[in-house]
Structures are given as C-alpha cells and as structure tokens.
Amino acid sequence: MKKITVLLMTLVSSVAFAKLPAPSPEAAAAAALTKAKADHAGKVGGYQLCMSQNDLASKYKKAGTPAPAACANPGPFVAPEPAAK
C-alpha cells in the first residue's frame, strides 16, 4: 500500500511541475487586451465611487469644511497598440 501511495505522489508531483508552452502571439495580444479592459473598468469604477462619495459629502457638508476632492475621469477605453517585435 505504501508503494502505491509513493508512486501516486511521484506521479502527481511530476505533473504539477510540468511547464506550459509559451502562448502564441495572438493569445498574448488577447490577454493584453483583456488586462487593459479590466484595468480601465477598475478606473471607471473608482471614478464612479468618487462621484457618489462627493455627492453624499455635498449633501451633509457643514459650513467651513473644505470641498470634496476632484474626481479624475478616466475617459473612454482606448485599446493598447500591439507590442513591436
């Protein structure tokens, strides 16, 4: 029983350390585009949160307190240019 367990552990560990092949240029470009879209979506979410916090702060603002910080609009999404080889 112990030999079978050792054999299975060796097999599992050899599979776990196997390397994946390098991604194709098309797959790398698609991954870069997906990352850029996700980064932009995060910036838009932060901008929307900032705007809602400023709206709420302006409703409950007391006299003599400073105005809320300005929010930076990230603008529309612009796809990154493919990397030159």
Buried (B, 14 or more C-beta within 10 A) or exposed (E): EEEEEEEEEEEEEEEEEEEEEEEEEEEEBEEBEEEBEEEBEEBBEEBEEBEEEBEEEEEEEEEEEEEBEEBEEBEEEEEEEEEEE
